[in-house]
Amino acid sequence: MGAPPTRPADRAFTRPRRRPIAALAALVALLAVGASVLAGLSTPAPRPADAPEREFSAARAFRNVEVIAAEPHVAGSAANDRVREHLVTTLRGLGLETEVQDAVAPEAGQLSGAAGGATLARVRNVVARLPGTDPTGKVFLVSHYDSVQTGPGGNDDAAGTATILEVARALTTGPRPRNDVVFVLTDAEEACLCGAAGFAGDHPLARDGGVVLNLEARGSTGPVIMFETSRNNAKLVEIFGRAAPHPVGTSFAVEIYRALPNDTDFTAFLDRKFVGLNSAYIDGGAIYHTPLDVPARVDRGSLQMHGDNALGLAREFGRTDLGDLRAGHDDTYFPVLGGLVRYPGWLTLPLAVVALLAVGALGWLLRRRGRATAGTLAAGFGLALLPVVVAPLGAWLLWAAITTIRPGYAELLDPYRPGWYRLAVVALSAAVLFCWYALLRRRVGPAALAFGGLAWLAVFGVLLAVAVPGGAYLTTLPALAGALAGFVALATRRDGPWPVVAVTLAAAVAVVILLPPVVLLFPALGMGMGAVAALVAVLLGLAVLPVVDLLHPRAGGQRGLLALRARRLGALPATAAALAAVVLAGVGLAVDRFDAAHPVPTHLMYALDAGTGKAAWLTREEKPQPWTDGYVDGTVSIADDFPGLGPTELRGGSATAAPLPAPKVELLSDTRTGDQRVLRVRVVPQRQVRLLTLHVDTSTATVRSASVAGRDVPVEPADGKWGFGVVFHAPPPEGVEVTLTLVPRGGAVSVRAMDASDGLSSVPGFRPRPEGVGVVGSHSSEMLAVARTYPL
């Protein structure tokens, strides 16, 4: 009795005679490509302090990190004054023209410090200039030197500031550049981006615009990613790819960042006549804005990468004609093995359409050659959507389970040691894909399933080309490569080497393109959004299905014990991946425990109404940790009592009133014009504070216009008791003058003044955090606010 005929389910792209050898060769090739991709995303070895003077040295830069991040130095503090003196001394010591811009500046970007109000700050930016020999424009190297109130900012942004100091030193050791290079070390970035807004909007050196290179950090390690550009970036990206020694950046990252409600100093420059690039390293986010962001946590390799790229770009832009750096389009670009591949953005949609047509032609050819039927092709396409949906859902459920076991993760951007969890998500995604493939391979057929995966990649490419053009390459290029590999496989003998070579090369293209976003999306979005990385991992799996098929025995033609053995072998990859996901998640829970060096984050504030003598503990934790839970007992609304803290509902508890004075509101003048009243007041802090707020009661007056410290501010309508408001960061001891033009509703005008300082240790009833309990990275952590209402 002969063997049963080969069914359509066995009609794959390849059917090598030595299947195990072919599978091993393909896997080794893809692992080698993956290792090369990961090497391209690694940081360089840090150079020592005795490196050649024209080179960037992480060791030399780190000396400045230690000085800048010796202690928290929020804008307006004495510690910030000491940092600024060090910066001025260092830059002047290099022979650079250096000044301090002392100004009142508005906020930039989408940050908001007040409910229905305006935010400003007193800023003192450090500005130095290296004059060019024949300038065609200016190159601005920008970072902020202030820190949050809760930590010294070793990475954010002492690392960026120290990088600029070392770049300035290197640039002054050689021939002067053609163009002016301006070093801008901004103040009050953490508060409101006000330093950058003040420089970009008011400083004479910024009047004609230029090229901005902004240096940031949102973590403690990892590769430096060029994650944001100005619009029409083709010429900028060309220079970045040519001049940056480590050009890690993707147009997909730019698209993501443009869609997120996040800002850096770069935002203030984009709002005006500047073009440029924004770069940061972002891994190790658990210490972001916390007391743990100390110099010792700065990765010297990341610091070296920051400096290598900044110095290379400064030199290249320094000698380039800056007359016109705005192209008519954005480029699509992504890193490949230490370099940068780019092509014009206007090719995005045509390429996506070509990929879709190529995959369609492949499906037609599969049917014509008898490798699939119309039914199996339709089934392959429809069923390929299952892992695309199930894997991200599984990743979300996995993280929900982990945070249930370890609720402290909810307050962290990422766990302290996230590697095990990231691998668990990847393993889970692989398990979903392998299980789906093993269950459907015999019924639908390998070729039809591979077609379905490529078809969805091509469809996503078209959708992305329309909605998110910079990300379309992620699926368009793997789909196109897969279609071309399919044509080669169909044009050659299935049992020969060329089909295996073709599908392996196509899979290598997918690994090169899709592995970097899988790696980078985890730190970019955090484990809470690990489902996004899981989605990209599944897309990578769909692109390499013909190679996955080599891991399985022949899909058809077996009966009895042979068929049972084939099914068991086919289940091995899914079983191994699922087991790996469970083990990796378990190891993560065992390894990443909270302790003194990795404390559970907690958030606590103290608010006092000096008029009524009532005080409260407040927290933004939705599910308070045990330490925080000792202070709060229910949900409270603070919008009426503390409008300067915003309208958010918090959890609160009663507290003992501290003998602290509220800021004074001094009436300087009161004039009337028709039905309008013009009040000129000064809000004066009675203690050392980092911000002042003033709000007007809507039931007593409607504000028509306002100015703060001589600067006009917008007046926008607001709901609730308190209408117009202003928040002023880093106020001077003599206070802030505010002029209000308003229409009173009869009787006195009621205003509410509040100030805020940092540190709760002197507040009655405060119990110091025990070992293993830390401070969450937040602009309001440890805040002590005092408010009072004044009739005018």
TORRO-595654 format. One line per field, with one value per residue (C-alpha): x, y, z. Coordinates in nm, 3 decimals, decimal comma, padded with zeros to 5 digits, m for minus. Layout:
X [X_...]
Y [Y_...]
Z [Z_...]
//
This chain:
X [00,000_00,154_00,180_m00,121_m00,103_00,039_m00,240_m00,261_m00,168_00,185_00,234_00,484_00,732_01,016_01,052_01,423_01,545_01,752_01,497_01,685_02,003_01,808_01,626_01,954_02,126_01,835_01,818_02,193_02,179_01,889_02,052_02,368_02,166_01,979_02,307_02,440_02,124_02,159_02,528_02,428_02,203_02,472_02,666_03,035_03,314_03,365_03,691_03,924_04,022_04,351_04,181_04,304_04,183_03,986_03,783_03,490_03,576_03,301_03,544_03,610_03,239_03,154_03,358_03,109_02,815_02,941_02,949_02,616_02,425_02,579_02,232_01,881_01,889_01,541_01,507_01,538_01,719_02,057_02,183_02,085_02,278_02,589_02,546_02,506_02,824_03,012_02,879_02,971_03,318_03,380_03,265_03,454_03,759_03,739_03,761_03,397_03,177_02,946_02,647_02,350_02,011_01,797_01,433_01,071_00,951_00,626_00,585_00,632_00,456_00,159_00,253_00,011_00,071_m00,265_m00,630_m00,738_m00,429_m00,089_00,254_00,572_00,907_01,205_01,482_01,855_01,993_02,365_02,455_02,800_02,908_03,195_03,212_03,240_03,491_03,235_02,887_02,593_02,384_02,401_02,418_02,263_02,356_02,087_02,031_01,878_02,079_01,800_01,671_01,344_01,289_01,299_01,638_01,975_01,920_02,239_02,098_01,820_01,992_02,335_02,449_02,332_02,477_02,811_02,810_02,778_03,061_03,288_03,181_03,256_03,601_03,669_03,550_03,779_04,088_04,089_04,019_03,715_03,403_03,260_02,929_02,863_02,811_02,595_02,581_02,247_02,209_01,851_01,679_01,332_01,285_01,144_00,897_00,757_01,017_01,032_01,408_01,403_01,094_01,266_01,578_01,404_01,154_01,358_01,736_01,907_02,112_01,789_01,633_01,726_01,673_01,918_01,986_01,910_02,064_01,882_02,026_01,801_01,769_01,468_01,641_01,994_02,122_02,072_02,153_02,104_01,805_01,738_01,364_01,234_01,300_01,158_00,920_01,058_01,363_01,521_01,839_01,875_01,843_02,099_02,350_02,261_02,326_02,656_02,796_02,671_02,910_02,623_02,311_02,025_01,697_01,380_01,109_00,864_00,993_00,938_00,579_00,514_00,660_00,464_00,146_00,231_00,149_00,515_00,753_01,117_01,307_01,307_00,937_01,011_01,244_01,007_00,745_00,974_01,216_01,438_01,511_01,690_01,720_01,627_01,816_01,800_01,876_01,566_01,629_01,642_01,333_01,265_01,497_01,362_01,295_01,368_01,633_01,810_01,910_02,259_02,587_02,674_02,365_02,489_02,591_02,930_02,862_02,541_02,730_03,000_02,738_02,571_02,904_03,025_02,704_02,679_03,040_03,014_02,694_02,826_03,132_02,928_02,664_02,947_03,096_02,773_02,597_02,294_02,112_01,841_01,806_01,433_01,352_01,008_00,940_01,024_01,251_01,170_01,472_01,581_01,908_02,076_02,387_02,546_02,430_02,114_01,893_01,674_01,454_01,221_00,892_00,701_00,797_00,614_00,269_00,388_00,609_00,320_00,096_00,369_00,409_00,034_00,022_00,325_00,163_m00,158_00,035_00,201_m00,140_m00,254_00,062_00,020_m00,326_m00,215_00,072_m00,155_00,017_m00,310_m00,676_m00,889_m01,044_m00,716_m00,578_m00,887_m00,858_m00,487_m00,561_m00,848_m00,685_m00,352_m00,526_m00,566_m00,208_m00,201_m00,487_m00,416_m00,046_m00,091_m00,392_m00,184_00,096_m00,152_m00,300_00,048_00,144_m00,192_m00,120_00,234_00,117_m00,150_00,126_00,354_00,129_00,424_00,498_00,191_00,381_00,694_00,760_00,940_01,061_01,411_01,526_01,282_01,483_01,319_00,972_01,054_01,182_00,866_00,649_00,856_00,833_00,458_00,424_00,625_00,408_00,090_00,235_00,373_00,052_m00,159_00,069_00,080_m00,299_m00,370_m00,071_m00,218_m00,569_m00,486_m00,136_00,201_00,195_m00,155_m00,066_00,255_00,053_m00,195_00,085_00,242_m00,100_m00,164_00,184_00,110_m00,231_m00,080_00,183_m00,083_m00,274_00,044_00,149_m00,175_m00,198_00,160_00,392_00,716_00,620_00,505_00,848_00,802_00,553_00,591_00,952_00,914_00,599_00,780_01,083_00,858_00,670_00,995_01,118_00,794_00,844_01,196_01,071_00,796_01,039_01,286_01,271_01,117_01,365_01,666_01,862_01,732_01,385_01,545_01,800_01,526_01,295_01,590_01,702_01,348_01,333_01,668_01,520_01,232_01,472_01,680_01,372_01,145_01,385_01,502_01,148_01,076_01,387_01,332_00,957_00,991_01,189_01,011_00,660_00,727_00,600_00,252_00,238_00,438_00,147_00,279_00,614_00,424_00,236_00,559_00,709_00,412_00,447_00,809_00,691_00,442_00,720_00,940_00,672_00,846_01,149_00,923_00,781_01,125_01,106_00,809_00,796_00,621_00,265_00,092_00,120_00,155_m00,086_m00,117_00,186_00,373_00,093_00,083_00,459_00,439_00,173_00,381_00,691_00,486_00,369_00,724_00,802_00,476_00,521_00,881_00,791_00,497_00,713_00,983_00,728_00,617_00,973_01,095_00,806_00,873_01,243_01,151_00,935_01,212_01,491_01,320_01,214_01,176_01,457_01,666_01,848_01,527_01,252_00,880_00,775_00,530_00,375_00,276_00,191_00,088_m00,160_m00,254_m00,529_m00,374_m00,707_m00,908_m00,624_m00,726_m00,455_m00,452_m00,222_m00,268_m00,149_m00,188_m00,161_m00,485_m00,415_m00,196_00,102_00,099_00,321_00,105_m00,213_m00,121_m00,183_m00,493_m00,836_m01,056_m01,099_m01,105_m01,141_m00,894_m01,014_m01,187_m00,919_m00,598_m00,665_m00,293_m00,264_m00,515_m00,864_m00,760_m00,928_m00,675_m00,679_m00,650_m00,654_m00,663_m00,336_m00,217_m00,187_00,173_00,266_00,342_00,257_00,069_00,200_00,088_m00,113_m00,027_m00,256_m00,037_m00,307_m00,681_m00,829_m01,165_m01,252_m01,624_m01,736_m01,379_m01,144_m00,764_m00,591_m00,216_m00,098_00,222_00,225_00,506_00,626_00,687_00,927_01,163_00,938_00,969_00,637_00,354_m00,001_m00,283_m00,644_m00,951_m01,292_m01,534_m01,827_m01,666_m01,515_m01,441_m01,083_m01,048_m00,670_m00,366_00,008_00,262_00,598_00,534_00,456_00,108_m00,043_m00,342_m00,676_m00,886_m01,232_m01,242_m01,511_m01,542_m01,499_m01,161_m01,129_m00,817_m00,501_m00,128_00,157_00,500_00,804_01,128_00,980_01,224_01,210_01,050_00,755_00,578_00,368_00,037_m00,195_m00,557_m00,815_m01,149_m01,521_m01,635_m01,969_m02,027_m01,841_m01,484_m01,287_m01,172_m00,831_m00,656_m00,279_m00,073_00,294_00,475_00,805_00,967_01,031_00,794_01,035_00,939_00,562_00,386_00,288_00,528_00,692_01,013_00,995_01,132_01,400_01,263_01,009_01,106_00,975_00,792_00,928_00,680_00,686_00,451_00,617_00,712_00,531_00,426_00,157_00,009_m00,289_m00,509_m00,799_m00,781_m01,062_m00,956]
Y [00,000_00,331_00,658_00,892_01,173_01,506_01,741_02,115_02,164_02,044_02,293_02,527_02,767_02,527_02,153_02,089_01,735_01,785_01,975_01,977_02,109_02,377_02,483_02,500_02,704_02,949_02,991_03,046_03,308_03,492_03,475_03,625_03,904_03,964_03,979_04,235_04,443_04,439_04,530_04,829_04,945_04,910_05,199_05,261_05,206_05,524_05,708_05,781_06,120_06,117_06,070_06,305_06,659_06,682_06,374_06,350_06,179_06,038_06,038_06,411_06,484_06,278_06,509_06,783_06,547_06,497_06,872_06,951_06,664_06,688_06,765_06,855_07,198_07,307_07,642_07,935_07,742_07,822_07,488_07,592_07,915_07,713_07,496_07,804_07,957_07,639_07,647_08,012_07,959_07,653_07,816_08,138_07,927_07,796_08,153_08,163_08,472_08,381_08,555_08,482_08,569_08,677_08,703_08,621_08,372_08,188_07,815_07,626_07,320_07,142_07,154_07,330_07,438_07,601_07,533_07,773_07,985_08,081_07,958_08,164_08,150_08,360_08,195_08,240_08,075_08,033_08,130_08,104_08,163_08,032_08,279_08,130_08,234_08,298_08,232_08,125_08,078_07,951_07,604_07,580_07,302_07,293_07,113_07,215_07,241_07,248_06,931_06,820_06,886_06,515_06,426_06,563_06,488_06,297_06,180_06,437_06,651_06,682_06,430_06,651_06,965_06,796_06,664_07,018_07,141_06,866_06,932_07,300_07,210_06,986_07,250_07,515_07,295_07,292_07,526_07,746_07,635_07,832_07,895_08,035_07,766_07,877_07,675_07,724_07,575_07,646_07,696_07,587_07,310_07,080_07,342_07,465_07,466_07,835_07,876_07,752_07,960_08,268_08,214_08,123_08,405_08,689_08,644_08,841_08,537_08,349_08,621_08,466_08,103_07,829_07,459_07,319_07,003_06,928_06,671_06,493_06,177_05,992_05,711_05,604_05,385_05,258_05,392_05,759_05,783_06,075_06,069_06,406_06,639_06,957_06,923_06,865_06,693_06,530_06,743_06,720_06,342_06,321_06,509_06,303_05,979_06,110_06,293_06,107_05,818_05,619_05,713_05,546_05,699_05,613_05,809_05,587_05,731_06,081_05,995_05,845_06,144_06,393_06,213_06,203_06,487_06,519_06,810_06,900_07,225_07,139_07,232_07,596_07,616_07,436_07,700_07,956_07,977_07,684_07,343_07,065_06,726_06,605_06,313_06,118_05,785_05,639_05,300_05,258_05,473_05,354_05,620_05,902_06,215_06,030_06,066_05,770_05,976_06,035_06,058_05,696_05,589_05,755_05,494_05,606_05,433_05,632_05,947_05,866_05,808_06,140_06,317_06,140_06,225_06,581_06,659_06,502_06,689_07,019_06,995_06,898_07,170_07,403_07,374_07,331_07,613_07,663_07,881_07,626_07,311_07,276_07,019_06,987_06,661_06,433_06,137_05,780_05,637_05,361_05,215_04,923_04,760_05,080_05,299_05,475_05,382_05,663_05,745_06,034_06,037_06,089_05,731_05,591_05,549_05,428_05,167_05,054_05,015_04,823_04,589_04,530_04,455_04,226_04,026_04,009_03,881_03,623_03,499_03,473_03,278_03,044_02,957_02,916_02,685_02,473_02,568_02,708_02,750_03,062_02,927_02,860_03,200_03,370_03,161_03,242_03,613_03,611_03,385_03,575_03,851_03,624_03,644_04,017_04,059_03,780_03,850_04,217_04,115_03,841_04,088_04,324_04,046_03,926_04,271_04,311_03,986_04,097_04,436_04,259_04,058_04,363_04,675_04,910_04,879_05,094_05,408_05,326_05,407_05,073_04,815_04,860_04,545_04,507_04,272_03,952_04,090_04,215_03,872_03,720_03,936_03,837_03,470_03,502_03,659_03,372_03,119_03,274_03,273_02,918_02,780_02,951_02,818_02,462_02,445_02,579_02,461_02,125_02,259_02,582_02,515_02,681_02,881_03,018_03,115_03,284_03,470_03,580_03,719_03,907_04,036_04,191_04,342_04,500_04,624_04,777_04,939_05,119_05,224_05,354_05,533_05,728_05,786_05,756_05,781_05,759_05,415_05,256_05,107_04,873_04,658_04,768_04,657_04,313_04,251_04,345_04,131_03,837_03,866_03,873_03,568_03,392_03,463_03,317_03,010_02,949_02,993_02,731_02,371_02,339_02,074_02,279_02,534_02,856_02,865_02,831_03,103_03,333_03,302_03,333_03,656_03,793_03,696_03,871_04,190_04,162_04,108_04,413_04,633_04,503_04,390_04,747_04,872_04,562_04,642_05,019_05,026_04,860_05,146_05,409_05,315_05,115_04,772_04,911_04,939_04,625_04,518_04,753_04,574_04,242_04,360_04,441_04,109_03,924_04,122_04,008_03,651_03,676_03,802_03,499_03,226_03,037_02,997_02,904_02,633_02,473_02,402_02,172_01,829_01,797_01,921_01,638_01,287_01,115_00,871_00,693_00,711_00,930_01,188_01,181_01,225_01,515_01,689_01,648_01,786_02,076_02,162_02,178_02,542_02,672_02,468_02,581_02,948_02,934_02,769_03,031_03,312_03,168_03,105_03,450_03,627_03,423_03,508_03,874_03,864_03,687_03,918_04,258_04,292_04,622_04,691_04,980_05,019_04,972_05,121_05,103_05,450_05,655_06,000_06,236_06,607_06,837_07,121_07,389_07,650_07,926_08,110_07,829_07,638_07,314_07,086_06,762_06,491_06,423_06,154_06,086_05,710_05,548_05,244_05,379_05,177_05,069_05,362_05,617_05,453_05,557_05,920_05,906_05,750_05,856_06,049_06,430_06,718_07,003_07,223_07,474_07,491_07,453_07,551_07,583_07,204_07,148_06,996_06,632_06,427_06,289_06,064_06,257_06,251_06,504_06,650_06,873_07,237_07,356_07,712_07,824_08,163_08,197_08,428_08,790_08,976_09,348_09,590_09,839_10,027_10,009_10,212_10,205_10,270_10,240_09,898_09,770_09,764_09,749_09,587_09,593_09,355_09,197_08,836_08,799_08,463_08,455_08,163_07,995_07,852_07,725_07,850_08,098_08,084_08,337_08,265_08,487_08,379_08,370_08,460_08,796_08,906_08,818_08,880_09,053_09,084_09,028_09,081_08,913_09,072_09,309_09,030_08,996_08,654_08,488_08,484_08,180_08,098_07,830_07,638_07,608_07,842_07,975_08,124_08,298_08,177_08,219_07,996_08,152_07,928_08,036_08,362_08,622_08,697_09,036_08,867_08,892_09,180_09,095_09,340_09,234_09,412_09,273_09,329_09,294_09,135_09,368_09,389_09,277_09,074_08,748_08,602_08,292_08,287_07,974_07,893_07,562_07,438_07,096_06,862_06,724_06,637_06,942_06,893_06,773_06,410_06,318_05,979_05,923_05,657_05,324_05,138_05,011_05,294_05,569_05,877_05,849_06,055_06,343_06,721_06,727_06,465_06,598_06,926_07,147_07,396_07,684_07,888_08,175_08,378_08,758_09,008_09,307]
Z [00,000_m00,107_00,081_00,062_m00,192_m00,092_00,006_m00,062_00,304_00,222_m00,060_00,104_m00,054_00,023_00,066_00,109_00,094_00,411_00,616_00,951_00,787_00,600_00,919_01,112_00,839_00,817_01,195_01,228_00,952_01,116_01,459_01,311_01,151_01,478_01,671_01,423_01,463_01,842_01,813_01,602_01,888_02,155_02,305_02,234_02,483_02,690_02,622_02,915_03,051_02,857_02,518_02,241_02,305_01,979_02,073_02,312_02,639_02,861_03,153_03,114_03,073_03,379_03,600_03,516_03,576_03,931_03,993_03,827_03,990_04,336_04,478_04,358_04,194_04,098_03,919_04,157_04,431_04,583_04,452_04,101_04,148_04,231_03,920_03,702_03,843_03,754_03,397_03,347_03,491_03,272_02,948_03,011_03,092_02,733_02,604_02,494_02,502_02,791_02,947_03,172_03,027_03,323_03,212_03,280_03,024_02,947_02,926_02,601_02,465_02,615_02,981_03,210_03,564_03,638_03,586_03,312_03,366_03,238_03,348_03,363_03,535_03,616_03,415_03,402_03,091_03,036_02,678_02,520_02,161_01,950_01,658_01,311_01,047_00,771_00,915_00,703_01,017_01,373_01,528_01,876_02,119_02,387_02,716_03,049_03,367_03,624_03,792_03,943_04,312_04,398_04,253_04,144_03,774_03,701_03,370_03,325_03,231_03,391_03,130_02,842_03,000_03,068_02,711_02,578_02,801_02,669_02,310_02,362_02,491_02,191_01,942_02,092_02,056_01,676_01,385_01,435_01,247_00,957_01,134_01,479_01,741_02,035_02,356_02,534_02,883_02,979_03,311_03,434_03,177_03,440_03,554_03,224_02,943_03,020_02,980_02,622_02,546_02,689_02,480_02,155_02,186_02,332_02,298_02,017_01,911_01,841_01,627_01,290_01,391_01,308_01,364_01,710_01,854_02,179_02,421_02,670_02,878_03,016_03,194_03,275_02,993_02,640_02,295_02,218_01,985_01,754_01,819_01,697_01,405_01,265_00,969_00,617_00,761_00,455_00,453_00,830_00,823_00,543_00,757_01,065_00,879_00,747_01,050_01,358_01,436_01,591_01,390_01,577_01,476_01,289_01,116_01,306_01,636_01,502_01,412_01,757_01,940_01,733_01,838_02,211_02,454_02,552_02,519_02,572_02,525_02,155_02,142_02,217_01,917_01,681_01,754_01,591_01,296_01,389_01,241_01,418_01,585_01,932_02,090_02,415_02,574_02,734_02,897_03,273_03,320_03,676_03,820_03,602_03,813_04,138_04,412_04,248_03,942_04,080_03,885_03,966_03,766_03,444_03,187_03,053_02,721_02,675_02,771_02,516_02,245_02,327_02,295_01,981_01,798_01,929_01,841_01,495_01,417_01,556_01,332_01,026_01,070_01,164_00,815_00,616_00,432_00,655_00,405_00,336_00,540_00,487_00,222_00,072_00,251_00,542_00,484_00,579_00,760_00,994_01,132_00,957_01,101_01,229_00,940_00,833_00,538_00,411_00,115_00,030_00,213_m00,113_m00,206_00,096_m00,053_m00,398_m00,230_m00,011_m00,315_m00,501_m00,202_m00,190_m00,562_m00,534_m00,255_m00,456_m00,756_m00,534_m00,423_m00,784_m00,873_m00,575_m00,694_m01,055_m00,955_m00,737_m00,410_m00,271_m00,355_m00,343_m00,026_00,151_00,045_00,188_00,504_00,536_00,509_00,756_01,010_01,004_01,196_01,499_01,633_01,554_01,803_02,052_02,117_02,226_02,434_02,595_02,670_02,834_03,044_03,143_03,269_03,445_03,630_03,720_03,850_04,056_04,220_04,245_04,259_04,310_03,938_03,864_03,972_03,769_03,406_03,388_03,643_03,777_03,597_03,307_03,086_03,207_03,157_02,809_02,712_02,860_02,632_02,328_02,426_02,476_02,131_01,982_02,166_02,023_01,671_01,691_01,840_01,574_01,300_01,435_01,462_01,112_00,909_00,802_00,736_00,551_00,422_00,480_00,157_00,221_00,581_00,465_00,203_00,471_00,686_00,395_00,288_00,629_00,631_00,294_00,406_00,720_00,499_00,295_00,608_00,771_00,452_00,470_00,845_00,981_00,677_00,874_01,005_00,680_00,607_00,904_00,714_00,352_00,308_00,476_00,268_m00,051_00,038_00,124_m00,205_m00,404_m00,212_m00,297_m00,667_m00,649_m00,462_m00,718_m01,009_m00,880_m00,761_m00,415_m00,310_m00,421_m00,214_m00,375_m00,216_00,127_00,043_m00,086_00,215_00,453_00,286_00,306_00,673_00,727_00,581_00,829_01,120_01,020_00,996_01,273_01,546_01,637_01,708_01,917_02,123_02,143_02,201_02,541_02,702_02,494_02,610_02,926_03,020_03,067_02,689_02,617_02,398_02,128_02,124_02,118_01,809_01,626_01,738_01,585_01,263_01,254_01,307_01,020_00,794_00,869_00,847_00,561_00,789_01,081_00,856_00,833_01,206_01,144_00,977_00,644_00,675_00,488_00,357_00,696_00,857_01,187_01,413_01,165_01,170_01,552_01,567_01,323_01,532_01,847_01,677_01,541_01,893_02,031_01,929_02,079_02,398_02,441_02,385_02,628_02,893_02,836_02,886_03,220_03,338_03,230_03,403_03,716_03,708_03,666_03,979_04,169_04,053_04,045_04,407_04,587_04,835_04,966_04,633_04,434_04,652_04,588_04,467_04,674_04,625_04,906_04,934_05,217_05,166_05,421_05,405_05,615_05,633_05,790_05,953_05,781_05,641_05,443_05,320_04,949_04,709_04,340_04,395_04,279_04,497_04,777_04,889_05,256_05,362_05,179_05,300_05,653_05,555_05,334_05,371_05,078_04,757_04,781_04,537_04,577_04,291_04,522_04,792_04,589_04,225_04,166_04,195_03,915_03,908_03,953_04,222_04,469_04,771_05,093_05,470_05,752_05,878_06,161_06,061_06,043_06,150_05,795_05,645_05,318_05,047_05,087_04,825_04,838_04,657_04,470_04,282_04,209_03,922_03,745_03,381_03,313_03,431_03,443_03,736_03,703_03,998_04,033_04,304_04,421_04,540_04,791_04,931_05,304_05,289_05,042_04,771_04,415_04,281_04,339_04,208_04,194_04,092_04,064_04,196_03,900_04,125_04,209_03,876_03,515_03,401_03,063_03,040_03,256_03,273_03,497_03,572_03,281_03,033_02,886_02,936_02,767_02,943_02,867_03,001_03,267_03,448_03,821_04,114_04,014_03,667_03,546_03,717_03,691_03,807_03,850_03,897_04,067_04,202_04,338_04,715_04,648_04,481_04,147_04,021_03,853_03,676_03,626_03,412_03,517_03,540_03,902_03,987_04,282_04,610_04,670_04,420_04,574_04,483_04,610_04,647_04,696_04,718_04,722_04,855_04,871_05,160_05,421_05,701_05,911_05,879_06,196_06,171_05,891_05,937_05,738_05,471_05,586_05,396_05,067_05,027_04,783_04,606_04,277_03,989_03,987_03,982_04,281_04,501_04,845_04,773_05,063_04,954_05,154_05,028_05,141_05,001_04,995_04,926_04,718]
//
